[in-house]
């Protein structure tokens, strides 16, 4: 090979290596950002039924949380059972022979477990509300009936549109 061919081969090899290194670094950066976004989404705060405690006077907040805490353990176990039942139902789609009625029944059972758990927790809130004053019940009712805040991260990572000031009805 001539000197010129070696030089060209060297530059082509360098370009390919730089491209490969750039692709790997880019993949790592994207992977890290995606995992951070997933972690943020998973850590979005307490469920609305627990977050409603902040609407109560400080003296009542601890009592509300304590009332829910005991029920929450059982609810968590029930939701885990429901999730496992749902996963088993979905995996049964691959069974041979395929039994759609059994899959539907398993999904229905999982939904029933979730509904029972939610009912127990919500009944506990209603029982707690019976001991509150009218003003405290109104504050709790408003907090519980408020739709949950959902964060949608944009490219700048600053949260939902309302935080940036360019939501519906606003000029960019």
N, C-alpha and C positions, 0 to 999 in steps of 0.2 A: 504494500500500500504506500502511496505517496504521502508526503508531509501534508499536502492540502486535503487529502481524503481523511487522514487522521484528525486534522483540525475540525473538519466538518462533522465527523463522527463524534468528536469530543463535545462540540456545541449542541448537537442533537441530543446526546446523552445527558448533558447538563440541563437542557430544556425539559426533557422527559422527567428527570429526577426532581426538578423544581416543581413541575406540574403535580407529580405524585405527592411530594411533601406538602404542597399547598392544599391538595384535596384532603389529605389526612388531617391537617391542622383545621381546615374548614369543617370537616366532619366532626372533629372533637369539639370545636366551639359550638356548633349547632346542637350536638348531643348534650353538652353542659347546659346550654340555654333552655333546651326543651325539658330537661330534668328539673331545672330551677322553676320553670313555669308550672310543671306538674306539682312540685312541692308547694308552691304558693297556692295553687288551686286546692290542694288537699288541706292546707292550713288556713282556709278562708275565715275561720272563726267558729264560734259555737253555733249550733243549730238555732234557728229563730226562736224555738220554744224556750231554750235556755238563755238566749240573748235578751229575751223580754224582761229578765230580772232587772236590767238596768233602768227600766221605766218606773220601778217601784222605789219608794223611799229607802235609804240605806238600811234602816232597821229591818225592813221586810225582805231585802234582797237575799240575805243569808238564809232566812227561813224558806224562801221560795226555792233557792238552789238545793237546800237540804231536803226539801220535800220531793224534789225531782230526782235527786241523786240516788235514793234507795230504789226507786222505780226504774231508773236508767240502767242499772246493772242487769235487771231481768229483761228489760227491753233490748239491750245490746245482745244478750245471749239469744233471744228470740230472733233478732234480725240476722245474727250469724247463722242460725239454723235455717232461716228462710233463704238466705243467700246460698247455702250449701244445697238445699232442696232445688233451688233454681238452677244451679250449675249442673246438678245431676240430671235435671229435666232436659237441659240443653244438650248435654252429652248423650242422652238417650236418643237424640235424633239420628245418631250414627249407628244405632243398634240395628241388627238384622234378626228377625223381621222388624220393620219399623211399625211402631204402634202409636199413631198420632193421638188417640184417645188417652193413652197413658201419659204422654208428654203433657197434654193439656191439663190432665188431672194433677200432675205434679206441680205444674205452674200455678194452678188454682190453689193447691195446698200451700205453696210458698206465699201467695198473696194473702191467704187467710191468716197465716202466722204473722205476717207484717201488719195486717189490719188489727189483729188482737193486741199486738204490742203497742201500736199507735193509740188504740182505744184506752189501754191501761194508763199510758202516759198522759193523754188528754184528760181522762177522768181525774187524775191526780191534780192537774192544774185547776179543773173546775172545783174540786173539793177545797183546794187552797184558796181560791177566789171567794169562797163562801165566808171566809174569816176576814176579808178586806173591807175597808170603807168604800162608799160609792166612788169617791174620787180615785182611790187606789185601783178599784176594779176598772174604772174607765181608762186609766193610764195603762193597765195591763192589757185590756182589750185592744187598745190602739196599737200597742207594741206587737201583740200576737197576730193582729189582722193585717199588719203591714207586709207587703210582699218582700221576699228576701232580696238583699242586695247582691247582685251578680257582677263580678268584675270581669271585664273583657280587656285583656291587655293588647294594646296597639304596638306598633313597631317601636315606639319610644319607651314602652314599658311603664307608662305613667298611670295606667288603670283605665277605668271606663271613660266614656265620652264626657260625662258630666264633670269629671275632675279636670279635664283639659279646657273646658269651657266652650267646646264646639259641638255640643249635643243638638238635638232637634230644636229648631227655632232660633238658633244662634248663627251668626256669621263667622266663617273661619278667619 
